[in-house]
Amino acid sequence: MVKVFIDGKAGTTGLRIYERLEKRDDVQIVSLSESLRKNLSARKEAINAADVVFLCLPDEAAREAVSLAENPHTVIIDASTAHRTEEGWAYGFPELSARHRAAIASGKRIANPGCYASGFIALVYPLVEAGIAGGDYPFVCHAMSGYSGAGKKAIEQYAAQDRPTELDTPRLYGLNLSHKHIPEMMKECSLQRKPIFNPYICDFECGMTVNVPLFASLLKKRVSVEDLFRLFLEKYGESRFIEVVKAESGFISANALNDTNRMQIFVNGNEEQILLTARFDNLGKGASGAAIQNMNIALGLDESVSL
């Protein structure tokens, strides 16, 4: 029986992890009462009694939680931004390479990827790896997410009966072009040039599309839409959760993969301009689903259990 403690179970990611794990007969969830869930001593005891700890906390609270860990056998999976670029932490995206998967399988400290970052990295990592784009390519990323990714306060705002009319439309944010996901996007893709990232929060609960447009003439190697389709198919063709597909209808909706741990990659465009798109559930492959996949790998289980 695997003992699991979810530090921050009341948040959206923590709740999704709990909902998936409570159905398993190989998992015992260590819980704290409402009065103790922020108690430092109680949290420390729970962290060190668990085989696996999920941190679904703000960055500073996640760092504090790691400082409480003394049991060398405890696997910590951090869903915050705090450790995604820190040395000694495995980056929890096993589909990127055999090296990533091995680090997750053997690691005790695993940083769960950000939701937007998961889409961007899934699209850009193979380009740099294959020498098609250099680390200095001027990448631009446009992305749309359901409001659930913005946390409990945003969810309450969108659910309110008297909400302002501006919430009826997609809202662009990150206007200073310094979004918290950019450091991990740069590190994992070996980028020297900071990408321009334009995220939107939208009036639907879950779902996400991440788009990276390319100028074919600026790439290190001249490639076509079909060339890149084959590249991604070769990269992710054996993956359990990532598939490369064609947009048959001419439209790509953001919510088609909700409540799954799946990601779909699309390649569209023409000879001069190519559009790469990743579609997934921002709380699935973009958060809780990825966290459970990483737990399964770290414990030597089938990575698809409860997914």
Backbone bond lengths (Angstrom), bond angles and torsions (degrees), N, CA, C in turn:
res aa  C-N    CA-C-N  psi(-1)  N-CA   C-N-CA  omega(-1)  CA-C   N-CA-C  phi
1 M - - - 1.461 - - 1.526 110.03 -
2 V 1.322 116.55 127.41 1.455 122.34 -179.57 1.521 109.44 -92.31
3 K 1.338 116.18 123.24 1.457 120.39 177.26 1.529 109.32 -87.90
4 V 1.338 115.65 126.41 1.462 121.41 -176.68 1.524 109.44 -124.21
5 F 1.328 115.86 132.77 1.458 121.71 174.02 1.523 108.55 -118.47
6 I 1.323 116.62 127.10 1.467 122.35 178.39 1.525 107.22 -105.65
7 D 1.320 116.59 103.44 1.468 121.35 179.87 1.524 107.18 -86.53
8 G 1.320 116.15 105.84 1.460 121.41 -173.48 1.521 111.09 106.02
9 K 1.318 116.52 35.46 1.472 121.74 -175.59 1.522 112.27 -66.20
10 A 1.330 117.83 -18.76 1.462 120.51 -176.16 1.531 112.48 -77.88
11 G 1.326 117.91 -15.86 1.466 120.92 -179.73 1.519 111.81 -80.45
12 T 1.330 116.44 172.45 1.466 120.48 -175.16 1.522 112.15 -62.96
13 T 1.333 118.19 -45.46 1.460 120.47 179.62 1.524 110.85 -66.88
14 G 1.325 116.75 -44.21 1.460 120.62 179.22 1.517 112.16 -60.34
15 L 1.325 117.10 -41.60 1.463 120.78 179.13 1.521 111.47 -64.15
16 R 1.342 116.84 -41.55 1.469 119.98 179.05 1.533 111.26 -64.40
17 I 1.331 116.32 -39.90 1.466 119.67 177.13 1.529 109.52 -62.61
18 Y 1.323 115.98 -46.21 1.464 120.66 -179.64 1.526 111.23 -60.32
19 E 1.329 117.27 -44.78 1.469 121.06 -178.42 1.526 111.69 -60.66
20 R 1.333 116.78 -36.41 1.463 119.62 179.01 1.525 112.03 -75.29
21 L 1.336 116.66 -39.87 1.460 119.73 -173.94 1.520 113.45 -80.10
22 E 1.320 118.51 -27.65 1.461 119.77 -176.37 1.535 111.93 -65.88
23 K 1.322 117.26 -16.67 1.465 121.14 -179.97 1.529 112.29 -86.32
24 R 1.327 117.14 -9.02 1.464 120.52 -175.66 1.525 111.44 -88.14
25 D 1.337 115.14 141.60 1.467 118.97 179.18 1.522 112.64 -92.64
26 D 1.356 116.69 0.26 1.462 120.00 176.86 1.520 112.13 -104.11
27 V 1.341 117.02 7.92 1.460 121.67 -176.05 1.529 110.07 -125.68
28 Q 1.319 115.65 133.77 1.464 122.27 171.22 1.526 107.48 -114.33
29 I 1.315 116.71 117.47 1.462 120.26 -177.51 1.523 109.87 -88.03
30 V 1.319 115.82 122.40 1.463 122.49 176.68 1.523 107.91 -82.98
31 S 1.316 117.41 120.46 1.467 120.78 -176.06 1.518 111.41 -119.22
32 L 1.319 114.62 150.54 1.461 121.46 173.67 1.525 108.43 -113.15
33 S 1.313 116.63 146.75 1.459 120.46 176.70 1.523 109.39 -66.84
34 E 1.317 116.32 163.12 1.461 121.26 -179.98 1.528 110.98 -56.98
35 S 1.302 116.93 -35.91 1.466 120.55 -177.98 1.526 113.23 -72.96
36 L 1.349 116.33 -18.69 1.468 119.74 -176.13 1.529 113.93 -110.49
37 R 1.333 118.11 -5.68 1.469 118.91 -171.17 1.532 113.19 -65.81
38 K 1.342 117.70 -17.18 1.462 120.25 175.54 1.529 111.87 -111.81
39 N 1.315 115.92 7.43 1.462 120.96 179.71 1.526 109.39 -78.32
40 L 1.320 117.10 122.88 1.467 121.71 -173.52 1.526 111.98 -61.45
41 S 1.304 117.04 -43.84 1.461 121.19 -178.16 1.528 111.14 -66.00
42 A 1.319 116.55 -41.84 1.464 120.56 -179.49 1.529 110.71 -68.13
43 R 1.325 116.23 -39.94 1.465 119.95 177.90 1.534 110.59 -64.32
44 K 1.330 116.48 -42.14 1.464 119.97 179.78 1.519 110.57 -61.06
45 E 1.317 116.80 -42.97 1.467 120.52 179.51 1.530 110.71 -63.55
46 A 1.322 116.88 -42.81 1.459 121.07 -179.41 1.523 111.57 -66.52
47 I 1.321 116.69 -41.07 1.462 121.51 179.69 1.524 110.80 -60.59
48 N 1.321 116.48 -45.00 1.467 119.77 -175.33 1.524 113.56 -81.84
49 A 1.343 116.30 -12.29 1.467 119.71 176.06 1.519 111.82 -88.79
50 A 1.335 117.03 -11.81 1.458 121.28 -173.31 1.522 112.17 -93.71
51 D 1.322 115.69 152.04 1.467 121.82 171.35 1.521 110.42 -80.75
52 V 1.344 115.30 -35.45 1.462 121.55 179.74 1.519 108.68 -134.87
53 V 1.339 115.93 133.97 1.457 121.98 177.21 1.518 108.85 -121.82
54 F 1.319 116.13 126.75 1.460 121.36 172.97 1.528 108.02 -100.85
55 L 1.322 116.79 127.81 1.454 121.57 177.27 1.527 108.66 -102.98
56 C 1.315 115.81 109.44 1.473 122.05 179.50 1.523 106.80 -116.20
57 L 1.310 114.91 66.86 1.457 123.09 -166.74 1.529 110.86 -134.99
58 P 1.337 117.82 163.09 1.464 120.22 167.54 1.533 109.71 -60.88
59 D 1.325 115.84 161.24 1.466 120.48 -172.58 1.530 113.42 -55.50
60 E 1.324 117.82 -48.93 1.464 119.78 -176.03 1.520 111.24 -65.15
61 A 1.325 116.40 -38.96 1.462 119.95 178.25 1.527 110.72 -66.89
62 A 1.331 117.04 -34.50 1.473 120.53 177.32 1.527 110.34 -65.86
63 R 1.323 117.26 -42.56 1.472 120.19 177.83 1.530 110.27 -63.08
64 E 1.323 116.24 -39.85 1.463 120.01 177.77 1.523 110.11 -62.32
65 A 1.327 117.08 -43.29 1.468 120.98 -179.37 1.526 110.94 -60.99
66 V 1.338 117.28 -41.77 1.466 120.65 179.34 1.525 110.39 -63.16
67 S 1.312 116.48 -35.94 1.471 119.83 179.87 1.527 111.98 -67.22
68 L 1.326 116.97 -18.81 1.465 121.13 -179.97 1.525 111.90 -85.12
69 A 1.323 116.68 -15.49 1.464 121.13 -174.90 1.523 111.02 -75.77
70 E 1.322 116.86 122.10 1.470 122.36 179.11 1.523 112.53 -121.51
71 N 1.312 116.98 -16.84 1.465 121.31 -179.64 1.535 108.99 -78.60
72 P 1.325 119.60 114.14 1.472 121.53 -175.84 1.530 113.22 -67.98
73 H 1.311 118.01 -12.37 1.464 121.42 -177.90 1.532 112.71 -93.66
74 T 1.325 116.87 -9.69 1.459 120.71 -177.34 1.527 111.17 -75.58
75 V 1.327 116.40 128.04 1.462 121.84 174.68 1.525 108.20 -89.92
76 I 1.332 116.59 125.52 1.459 121.29 178.61 1.522 109.05 -110.20
77 I 1.328 115.42 124.66 1.468 121.94 177.20 1.522 107.34 -114.65
78 D 1.322 115.64 110.94 1.462 121.63 -173.16 1.527 110.17 -99.31
79 A 1.334 116.03 117.36 1.462 121.04 179.55 1.527 112.51 -88.23
80 S 1.318 117.91 -1.91 1.470 120.57 178.70 1.528 110.34 -84.86
81 T 1.322 115.31 -179.29 1.468 121.66 177.64 1.526 112.05 -82.33
82 A 1.325 117.67 -11.05 1.464 122.66 -164.61 1.519 115.01 -56.69
83 H 1.331 119.29 -36.86 1.462 120.78 -170.31 1.529 114.13 -121.37
84 R 1.313 118.40 14.33 1.470 120.57 -173.09 1.522 114.11 -70.27
85 T 1.292 117.48 -22.00 1.465 119.75 177.42 1.527 111.52 -117.64
86 E 1.320 116.64 13.10 1.465 120.19 -174.99 1.526 110.92 -88.88
87 E 1.323 115.77 137.63 1.463 121.17 177.50 1.529 109.82 -61.77
88 G 1.314 115.69 144.22 1.449 120.89 179.39 1.515 114.11 90.55
89 W 1.325 116.66 -5.81 1.463 121.69 177.69 1.519 109.58 -109.25
90 A 1.333 116.51 129.77 1.462 120.93 175.20 1.517 108.75 -75.14
91 Y 1.336 116.13 136.80 1.464 119.65 176.73 1.529 107.61 -86.18
92 G 1.333 115.89 120.08 1.450 120.87 -167.04 1.513 117.11 -81.23
93 F 1.334 116.12 58.58 1.472 121.22 176.59 1.526 106.97 -129.40
94 P 1.327 118.02 81.87 1.473 121.23 -170.41 1.518 114.69 -64.18
95 E 1.331 118.03 -22.89 1.460 120.69 -177.82 1.529 113.52 -73.36
96 L 1.322 117.12 -13.26 1.467 119.27 -175.97 1.519 112.58 -68.51
97 S 1.332 117.68 -40.16 1.466 120.05 -177.92 1.521 109.89 -168.20
98 A 1.325 115.69 164.64 1.461 120.36 175.09 1.524 110.10 -62.57
99 R 1.328 116.51 -32.65 1.467 120.86 178.65 1.531 110.91 -63.98
100 H 1.331 116.86 -43.95 1.462 120.11 177.88 1.527 111.06 -61.94
101 R 1.324 116.39 -45.24 1.463 120.05 -178.24 1.530 110.80 -63.49
102 A 1.330 117.17 -42.23 1.462 120.82 -179.21 1.523 111.16 -65.26
103 A 1.336 116.75 -38.06 1.462 120.21 179.80 1.529 111.06 -65.44
104 I 1.332 116.36 -37.53 1.468 120.31 176.99 1.525 110.23 -67.86
105 A 1.339 116.00 -43.40 1.465 120.85 -177.28 1.522 112.45 -63.38
106 S 1.317 117.01 -31.95 1.463 120.20 -175.83 1.518 113.51 -105.44
107 G 1.330 117.20 -6.41 1.456 120.28 -172.14 1.516 114.07 -88.58
108 K 1.312 115.18 154.31 1.460 122.29 173.62 1.528 111.39 -107.54
109 R 1.321 116.56 -6.61 1.461 122.21 178.33 1.524 107.53 -130.08
110 I 1.329 116.08 111.92 1.461 121.63 -175.14 1.525 108.92 -124.99
111 A 1.325 116.70 124.66 1.462 122.16 177.67 1.523 108.65 -95.06
112 N 1.311 116.45 115.92 1.461 120.49 178.43 1.526 109.23 -72.83
113 P 1.341 118.69 134.14 1.465 120.36 -178.00 1.525 112.61 -64.69
114 G 1.325 115.76 156.02 1.451 120.69 171.61 1.519 110.43 -71.81
115 C 1.323 116.68 158.44 1.468 119.99 -176.36 1.522 111.32 -65.77
116 Y 1.322 118.29 -56.80 1.464 120.72 178.39 1.532 110.56 -58.92
117 A 1.333 115.17 -42.04 1.461 119.87 -177.67 1.525 111.29 -61.00
118 S 1.330 117.46 -35.64 1.460 120.76 179.56 1.524 110.60 -58.63
119 G 1.331 116.66 -45.15 1.457 120.08 179.39 1.508 112.60 -66.53
120 F 1.332 116.47 -46.79 1.467 120.47 -178.85 1.524 110.95 -61.78
121 I 1.321 117.08 -47.73 1.458 121.18 -176.54 1.522 110.94 -66.45
122 A 1.327 117.19 -39.25 1.471 119.92 177.63 1.523 111.47 -59.09
123 L 1.341 116.89 -31.15 1.464 121.44 -179.34 1.521 113.19 -86.62
124 V 1.316 117.23 -39.07 1.471 121.15 -170.22 1.529 112.61 -91.36
125 Y 1.323 117.87 -36.25 1.475 120.85 -178.54 1.529 112.02 -52.09
126 P 1.342 119.80 -47.54 1.466 119.14 -179.54 1.527 113.51 -64.55
127 L 1.333 117.64 -29.80 1.469 120.52 179.03 1.526 111.01 -66.65
128 V 1.324 115.46 -44.90 1.466 120.04 -179.70 1.523 109.86 -71.50
129 E 1.313 117.26 -41.21 1.460 122.42 179.93 1.526 111.25 -58.91
130 A 1.343 116.98 -38.31 1.466 121.79 -178.00 1.523 112.93 -86.91
131 G 1.331 117.35 -0.81 1.458 120.37 -179.96 1.512 113.34 75.68
132 I 1.313 117.82 16.65 1.473 121.51 179.50 1.519 110.69 -80.91
133 A 1.321 116.54 -37.14 1.462 121.66 175.59 1.517 108.61 -123.61
134 G 1.312 116.20 140.88 1.454 120.87 176.56 1.511 111.31 -86.64
135 G 1.308 116.03 165.79 1.455 120.29 178.49 1.507 113.33 -66.50
136 D 1.342 116.91 -11.74 1.456 120.59 179.12 1.527 112.24 -101.21
137 Y 1.347 117.81 7.44 1.464 119.66 178.47 1.538 109.17 -62.04
138 P 1.348 118.46 138.64 1.470 121.10 -179.02 1.533 111.67 -79.84
139 F 1.317 116.73 74.83 1.462 120.48 -177.99 1.528 111.72 -68.28
140 V 1.330 114.17 142.28 1.454 122.72 172.93 1.523 106.86 -125.49
141 C 1.326 116.47 141.05 1.462 120.67 -178.85 1.527 109.06 -133.50
142 H 1.334 115.66 123.72 1.463 122.08 173.46 1.527 107.53 -111.83
143 A 1.323 117.16 133.19 1.469 119.29 -175.49 1.528 110.92 -144.12
144 M 1.329 115.19 148.48 1.466 121.98 177.61 1.518 108.66 -128.71
145 S 1.331 115.84 135.35 1.464 120.62 -177.89 1.516 110.73 -133.27
146 G 1.339 115.35 150.18 1.450 120.23 168.97 1.517 110.40 -67.16
147 Y 1.329 115.84 157.90 1.465 120.02 -172.58 1.520 114.03 -70.86
148 S 1.344 118.61 -13.59 1.466 120.31 -179.01 1.520 112.60 -62.43
149 G 1.331 116.75 -25.34 1.452 120.21 179.75 1.508 114.00 -72.25
150 A 1.325 117.01 -11.34 1.467 120.65 -176.99 1.515 113.12 -90.91
151 G 1.342 117.65 -1.24 1.458 120.29 175.28 1.515 114.23 98.70
152 K 1.338 114.79 176.48 1.459 121.59 -171.76 1.527 113.13 -62.60
153 K 1.334 116.89 -38.84 1.459 119.42 -178.50 1.522 110.99 -63.72
154 A 1.338 116.31 -43.22 1.471 120.04 179.34 1.519 110.97 -66.36
155 I 1.332 116.85 -39.65 1.464 120.65 178.64 1.526 110.17 -59.73
156 E 1.332 116.64 -43.25 1.462 120.52 178.27 1.524 111.21 -63.36
157 Q 1.334 117.15 -38.72 1.461 120.29 178.92 1.525 111.32 -63.96
158 Y 1.343 116.22 -44.43 1.460 119.50 -178.07 1.524 112.03 -71.38
159 A 1.322 117.63 -27.59 1.461 121.51 -178.68 1.527 112.76 -84.52
160 A 1.336 117.48 -12.55 1.467 121.51 -175.98 1.534 111.55 -67.03
161 Q 1.317 116.15 140.79 1.463 121.27 179.78 1.525 112.11 -67.84
162 D 1.331 116.18 -32.74 1.468 120.69 -176.08 1.530 112.24 -103.99
163 R 1.298 116.86 31.61 1.464 120.28 -176.86 1.527 110.75 -67.00
164 P 1.345 118.01 153.96 1.465 120.47 178.61 1.531 111.39 -67.44
165 T 1.321 116.34 151.22 1.466 121.26 -176.06 1.519 112.42 -65.73
166 E 1.324 118.64 -20.50 1.465 120.23 179.35 1.524 111.95 -63.69
167 L 1.338 117.08 -21.33 1.457 120.03 178.27 1.531 112.03 -76.51
168 D 1.321 117.48 -7.95 1.460 121.14 177.92 1.532 112.19 -75.65
169 T 1.307 116.46 -14.24 1.466 120.86 -175.91 1.526 110.67 -117.55
170 P 1.353 117.81 160.33 1.470 119.12 171.87 1.526 110.14 -59.58
171 R 1.326 117.06 138.27 1.463 121.11 -179.33 1.521 110.10 -119.17
172 L 1.318 115.42 120.86 1.455 122.01 176.98 1.525 109.20 -76.27
173 Y 1.337 116.38 135.88 1.466 119.88 176.49 1.534 109.24 -140.33
174 G 1.323 116.48 -173.17 1.463 119.70 -173.74 1.517 110.73 66.13
175 L 1.331 116.02 40.07 1.466 121.18 -170.94 1.526 113.05 -68.54
176 N 1.327 117.88 -17.49 1.470 119.69 177.21 1.531 111.92 -86.23
177 L 1.350 115.99 3.59 1.472 122.48 177.25 1.536 112.20 58.22
178 S 1.345 115.39 35.10 1.468 119.91 179.62 1.522 110.13 -131.59
179 H 1.307 117.06 47.22 1.460 121.98 -177.92 1.531 110.62 -61.31
180 K 1.319 116.19 147.84 1.476 121.31 -174.70 1.524 113.32 -65.99
181 H 1.344 118.80 -17.08 1.465 120.62 179.22 1.527 113.22 -82.72
182 I 1.309 118.31 -14.11 1.464 120.86 -173.85 1.534 112.98 -61.05
183 P 1.340 120.66 -42.52 1.476 118.64 179.82 1.527 113.63 -56.98
184 E 1.320 118.58 -42.73 1.473 119.43 179.64 1.525 111.15 -71.01
185 M 1.334 117.24 -33.81 1.456 121.00 176.52 1.529 109.94 -60.44
186 M 1.317 116.21 -43.69 1.464 121.38 -178.77 1.522 111.12 -69.74
187 K 1.336 116.44 -45.96 1.462 119.10 -176.03 1.518 112.02 -64.58
188 E 1.330 117.65 -49.30 1.459 120.36 -175.18 1.521 112.43 -68.19
189 C 1.325 117.48 -28.50 1.465 121.04 -179.66 1.524 112.99 -97.95
190 S 1.326 117.09 4.99 1.475 122.47 178.56 1.525 111.33 56.04
191 L 1.329 116.52 47.42 1.464 121.71 -178.63 1.531 110.50 -94.77
192 Q 1.307 114.83 136.86 1.469 120.15 173.24 1.529 111.24 -96.37
193 R 1.322 116.16 -23.60 1.465 120.82 -179.45 1.534 108.58 -103.45
194 K 1.316 116.02 127.70 1.456 121.32 -179.46 1.529 110.74 -66.56
195 P 1.327 118.54 124.94 1.462 119.56 179.38 1.530 111.43 -71.20
196 I 1.322 116.34 150.69 1.458 120.73 170.38 1.522 107.31 -83.27
197 F 1.331 116.23 124.77 1.463 120.89 -174.29 1.522 109.39 -123.72
198 N 1.338 116.46 120.46 1.462 122.82 -179.24 1.532 110.25 -118.00
199 P 1.329 118.72 95.14 1.463 120.81 179.12 1.537 112.34 -93.69
200 Y 1.330 115.27 147.57 1.457 122.78 174.86 1.523 109.54 -122.64
201 I 1.334 116.51 138.38 1.457 121.62 168.57 1.516 106.99 -102.04
202 C 1.345 115.93 135.32 1.465 120.11 -168.96 1.526 112.36 -126.71
203 D 1.310 114.88 165.72 1.459 122.54 -176.35 1.531 112.01 -83.56
204 F 1.319 116.32 56.84 1.460 122.69 166.68 1.524 106.23 -146.93
205 E 1.317 117.16 153.73 1.466 119.33 -169.15 1.521 113.27 -71.92
206 C 1.319 117.07 -54.58 1.459 121.05 -174.34 1.516 111.10 -130.90
207 G 1.323 114.50 157.91 1.449 121.32 179.10 1.518 110.78 119.00
208 M 1.329 115.64 154.36 1.456 119.52 -175.62 1.517 110.36 -159.23
209 T 1.335 115.46 142.06 1.458 121.21 165.73 1.521 108.30 -126.54
210 V 1.326 115.36 136.09 1.464 122.75 177.53 1.522 106.74 -120.93
211 N 1.329 116.42 125.34 1.466 121.68 -173.52 1.518 111.60 -121.49
212 V 1.322 116.40 133.18 1.462 122.48 177.08 1.528 107.72 -125.73
213 P 1.346 118.50 107.10 1.460 121.00 176.84 1.529 110.70 -84.97
214 L 1.321 116.25 146.32 1.469 121.59 -177.54 1.521 110.66 -128.98
215 F 1.322 117.01 141.86 1.454 122.62 165.78 1.521 107.41 -92.70
216 A 1.311 116.60 117.19 1.469 120.54 -177.48 1.526 111.74 -58.21
217 S 1.333 116.95 -35.17 1.462 120.87 -176.14 1.527 113.03 -71.30
218 L 1.352 118.04 -16.35 1.464 120.85 -178.78 1.532 112.46 -95.49
219 L 1.317 116.73 -5.67 1.463 120.19 179.83 1.527 110.31 -76.96
220 K 1.317 116.71 155.81 1.472 120.67 -179.94 1.519 111.46 -69.78
221 K 1.332 115.86 -29.51 1.455 121.39 175.65 1.517 108.83 -123.76
222 R 1.312 117.29 136.31 1.454 120.84 178.78 1.533 108.98 -75.11
223 V 1.321 116.96 120.48 1.462 121.25 -178.67 1.520 109.46 -133.05
224 S 1.316 115.40 158.46 1.460 122.28 177.65 1.523 110.15 -105.54
225 V 1.334 115.40 174.14 1.458 120.65 175.10 1.527 110.11 -57.53
226 E 1.319 116.78 -44.07 1.466 120.61 -179.40 1.530 111.74 -67.38
227 D 1.333 116.98 -35.61 1.470 120.17 176.72 1.526 110.74 -59.61
228 L 1.329 115.79 -44.84 1.461 119.55 -177.86 1.529 111.05 -73.30
229 F 1.322 117.21 -34.44 1.460 119.39 175.26 1.526 109.90 -58.52
230 R 1.335 116.11 -44.12 1.469 120.20 179.24 1.524 111.22 -67.44
231 L 1.338 116.96 -36.86 1.466 120.68 177.91 1.523 110.82 -59.52
232 F 1.333 116.76 -49.06 1.461 120.34 -179.03 1.527 111.02 -68.61
233 L 1.313 117.05 -34.54 1.453 120.00 177.81 1.524 110.62 -64.19
234 E 1.324 116.07 -40.62 1.467 120.10 177.37 1.526 110.91 -68.18
235 K 1.327 116.32 -37.39 1.466 120.70 -177.76 1.535 111.56 -69.86
236 Y 1.326 116.65 -44.68 1.461 120.11 -171.25 1.529 113.95 -114.58
237 G 1.318 117.78 6.39 1.454 121.16 -174.38 1.511 114.99 -58.98
238 E 1.343 116.82 -29.69 1.461 120.63 -178.97 1.531 112.02 -95.93
239 S 1.317 117.28 2.62 1.459 120.84 -176.41 1.527 111.49 -71.53
240 R 1.323 115.77 146.72 1.467 121.36 177.32 1.528 111.08 -76.58
241 F 1.323 116.84 -28.10 1.463 119.55 -169.05 1.534 115.10 -122.73
242 I 1.319 118.32 -9.95 1.462 120.41 179.22 1.519 108.92 -114.56
243 E 1.315 117.02 127.86 1.458 121.43 177.67 1.526 110.09 -128.70
244 V 1.316 114.79 148.14 1.464 121.93 179.98 1.521 106.84 -105.35
245 V 1.326 116.12 120.80 1.465 120.58 -171.59 1.526 110.64 -134.59
246 K 1.307 115.69 168.68 1.461 122.11 177.01 1.526 109.33 -104.89
247 A 1.319 116.10 144.33 1.472 121.68 178.62 1.526 108.35 -83.22
248 E 1.314 116.02 86.88 1.458 121.01 -172.04 1.530 112.94 -65.46
249 S 1.330 118.02 -33.94 1.465 120.64 -174.28 1.520 113.60 -86.60
250 G 1.317 117.50 -11.34 1.459 119.90 -174.18 1.513 112.93 87.53
251 F 1.334 116.93 0.66 1.459 122.27 177.94 1.529 108.78 -130.51
252 I 1.339 116.00 150.53 1.466 121.16 174.60 1.530 107.18 -128.05
253 S 1.315 116.65 105.14 1.462 120.84 178.31 1.522 109.13 -80.73
254 A 1.327 115.63 156.77 1.469 119.56 -176.02 1.524 113.51 -87.15
255 N 1.340 118.47 -16.96 1.468 119.54 -168.53 1.524 114.24 -109.58
256 A 1.334 118.71 13.54 1.463 121.19 -174.17 1.529 113.55 -69.74
257 L 1.332 118.49 -19.70 1.469 121.03 -177.00 1.530 112.62 -111.72
258 N 1.323 116.43 20.17 1.462 119.47 -179.11 1.522 111.88 -58.84
259 D 1.330 115.35 145.92 1.465 124.01 179.48 1.522 112.62 66.03
260 T 1.328 116.69 25.19 1.463 121.27 174.93 1.527 109.05 -129.03
261 N 1.335 115.22 171.40 1.461 121.26 172.37 1.532 109.96 -105.98
262 R 1.321 117.02 22.07 1.457 121.59 -175.96 1.525 111.76 -91.53
263 M 1.324 114.64 155.15 1.458 122.76 171.46 1.517 107.88 -133.82
264 Q 1.318 116.51 138.55 1.458 121.67 174.85 1.520 109.35 -115.42
265 I 1.323 115.40 140.92 1.459 121.79 178.10 1.524 109.16 -116.91
266 F 1.329 115.23 131.89 1.463 122.88 179.74 1.521 109.42 -119.10
267 V 1.326 116.08 144.29 1.467 121.83 174.07 1.525 107.40 -126.53
268 N 1.322 116.51 118.33 1.461 121.73 -179.25 1.525 109.92 -134.18
269 G 1.330 116.83 177.91 1.447 120.82 177.10 1.506 112.78 124.31
270 N 1.342 115.12 -151.04 1.459 121.69 -176.62 1.525 109.41 -145.89
271 E 1.315 117.32 -165.14 1.469 120.63 -175.09 1.522 113.08 -63.97
272 E 1.315 117.57 -32.82 1.463 120.69 -174.59 1.526 113.57 -99.61
273 Q 1.330 116.43 -31.47 1.466 120.09 -175.50 1.529 109.51 -130.40
274 I 1.327 115.56 130.00 1.464 121.56 -176.16 1.529 108.49 -122.31
275 L 1.327 116.01 137.51 1.461 120.96 179.70 1.525 109.78 -116.67
276 L 1.333 116.04 120.48 1.469 122.80 175.64 1.521 108.21 -101.63
277 T 1.326 116.61 135.35 1.464 121.45 -178.88 1.519 110.28 -134.83
278 A 1.318 115.91 135.65 1.469 122.00 171.30 1.525 107.55 -116.38
279 R 1.320 116.11 132.33 1.462 121.69 179.05 1.530 109.10 -122.93
280 F 1.335 116.66 134.38 1.460 121.03 -179.38 1.520 109.34 -168.13
281 D 1.317 116.36 172.71 1.457 122.32 175.57 1.522 108.12 -84.19
282 N 1.317 117.41 121.70 1.466 120.30 -178.60 1.526 112.17 -62.35
283 L 1.332 118.40 -21.16 1.465 121.11 175.41 1.525 112.18 -101.49
284 G 1.340 116.99 0.90 1.462 121.77 177.95 1.510 110.13 -101.84
285 K 1.347 116.43 -100.96 1.463 120.41 176.63 1.529 110.68 -61.23
286 G 1.333 116.06 -18.79 1.464 120.04 178.18 1.518 114.58 -88.91
287 A 1.335 118.46 -0.62 1.470 119.39 -178.90 1.527 111.52 -164.42
288 S 1.345 117.17 -94.56 1.469 120.95 -170.45 1.518 113.11 -66.51
289 G 1.334 117.34 -39.86 1.460 119.71 179.08 1.513 111.50 -62.20
290 A 1.330 116.23 -45.64 1.464 120.82 178.56 1.525 110.74 -62.01
291 A 1.332 117.07 -38.03 1.469 120.60 -179.76 1.527 111.15 -63.40
292 I 1.326 116.56 -42.99 1.467 119.70 179.19 1.524 110.80 -70.26
293 Q 1.321 117.59 -37.66 1.465 120.66 174.75 1.527 109.84 -57.87
294 N 1.322 116.89 -43.73 1.463 120.62 178.59 1.525 111.90 -65.24
295 M 1.321 117.27 -38.41 1.459 120.36 176.50 1.518 110.77 -61.30
296 N 1.329 115.90 -46.05 1.461 119.94 -179.12 1.531 111.22 -59.14
297 I 1.332 116.31 -43.30 1.464 120.44 -179.94 1.529 110.31 -66.07
298 A 1.329 116.58 -43.86 1.464 120.64 -178.80 1.528 111.73 -63.05
299 L 1.335 117.33 -28.63 1.459 121.09 -179.36 1.526 112.45 -93.17
300 G 1.329 116.73 1.40 1.455 120.22 179.68 1.514 114.03 76.27
301 L 1.346 117.28 21.94 1.457 121.98 -179.50 1.532 110.22 -95.97
302 D 1.321 115.94 169.84 1.462 120.58 170.35 1.524 107.46 -60.23
303 E 1.325 117.25 127.06 1.463 119.92 -172.82 1.531 113.49 -65.64
304 S 1.319 118.18 -14.61 1.462 120.70 -176.10 1.526 113.39 -95.11
305 V 1.325 118.56 2.10 1.470 120.56 -178.88 1.528 110.06 -59.07
306 S 1.323 116.36 127.43 1.462 126.60 -178.42 1.519 113.41 65.35
307 L 1.341 116.44 14.13 1.465 120.55 176.96 1.521 110.90 -116.72
